[in-house]
Amino acid sequence: MNMHNPPHPGEIIREDCLEPLNLTVTAAAAWLGVSRQSLSELLNGRNGLSAEMAIRLEKAGWSNAETWLGVQLAHDLWRAKRNADAITVKPYPMHDLSESPPSLTPP
């Protein structure tokens, strides 16, 4: 099921992880072993969530890495689909599997 405007993972981290514990960005960054700037950029949606950060969040006890990466993927895909009309790609020609495949060079 497609979501309408799924949240950026930084928004979820801020609202569901930091705020209930009254953690500042500085304290959370120290706990997670990342720079304050790096965490701030994630929380403010200027950077995406990396696989490494997903593991750090999991180790902190905040859900699991796969869930965090799924949230990031849903957000990225929703944003990309908003601009899908601007992506021009022709369908790859189908061919008889008993023949050699068509050239990969565009016509």
C-alpha positions in Angstrom: 0.0 0.0 0.0 1.4 3.4 -1.0 1.5 6.1 1.6 0.7 9.7 1.0 3.8 11.7 2.0 5.4 9.2 4.3 7.5 10.9 7.1 11.2 11.3 6.9 12.9 9.0 9.4 14.4 12.1 11.1 10.9 13.3 12.0 10.1 9.9 13.6 13.4 9.8 15.5 12.8 13.3 16.9 9.2 12.7 17.9 9.3 9.1 19.0 12.8 8.6 20.4 14.3 11.9 21.5 11.3 13.9 22.8 9.8 11.2 25.1 13.2 10.9 26.7 13.9 14.7 26.8 17.1 14.0 24.9 18.8 16.9 23.3 20.4 16.5 19.9 23.8 16.8 21.5 23.1 14.1 24.1 21.5 11.8 21.5 24.4 12.2 19.1 26.9 11.4 21.9 24.8 8.3 22.8 24.7 7.1 19.2 28.4 7.9 18.6 27.8 10.4 15.8 28.5 14.1 15.4 25.8 16.5 16.5 25.8 18.0 13.0 25.2 14.6 11.4 22.3 13.8 13.7 20.9 17.3 13.3 20.9 17.0 9.5 19.1 13.7 9.7 16.5 15.1 12.2 15.9 18.1 10.0 15.5 16.0 6.8 18.6 17.4 5.1 20.2 13.9 5.0 18.8 10.5 4.7 19.2 7.6 7.1 22.2 5.4 6.3 22.4 1.7 7.0 25.0 2.4 9.7 22.7 4.9 11.5 19.9 2.3 11.3 22.2 -0.1 13.1 23.1 2.5 15.7 19.4 3.2 16.3 18.7 -0.5 16.7 21.6 -0.9 19.2 20.1 2.0 21.1 16.9 0.0 21.4 14.9 2.1 19.0 13.2 -0.5 16.7 15.3 -2.5 14.2 17.6 -1.5 11.4 15.3 -3.0 8.7 12.3 -1.0 9.9 14.4 2.2 9.8 15.6 1.5 6.3 12.1 0.7 5.2 10.9 4.1 6.5 13.7 5.8 4.5 12.9 3.8 1.4 9.2 4.6 1.6 10.1 8.3 1.9 12.6 8.3 -0.9 10.3 6.3 -3.2 7.3 8.6 -2.6 9.5 11.6 -3.4 10.8 10.0 -6.6 7.3 9.0 -7.7 6.2 12.6 -7.5 8.6 13.3 -10.4 8.2 10.1 -12.3 6.7 11.8 -15.3 10.0 13.6 -15.9 11.8 10.3 -16.2 11.9 9.2 -19.8 12.8 5.5 -20.3 11.6 3.3 -23.1 10.6 -0.3 -22.3 13.3 -2.7 -23.2 12.4 -4.7 -26.3 11.3 -8.3 -25.6 12.9 -11.0 -27.7 12.7 -14.7 -28.3 14.8 -16.4 -25.7 16.0 -19.0 -28.3 17.7 -16.1 -30.1 20.6 -14.0 -29.0 19.6 -11.0 -26.9 19.2 -7.7 -28.6 22.0 -5.1 -28.3 22.2 -3.1 -25.1 23.1 0.0 -27.2 20.2 2.3 -27.5 18.9 2.8 -31.1 
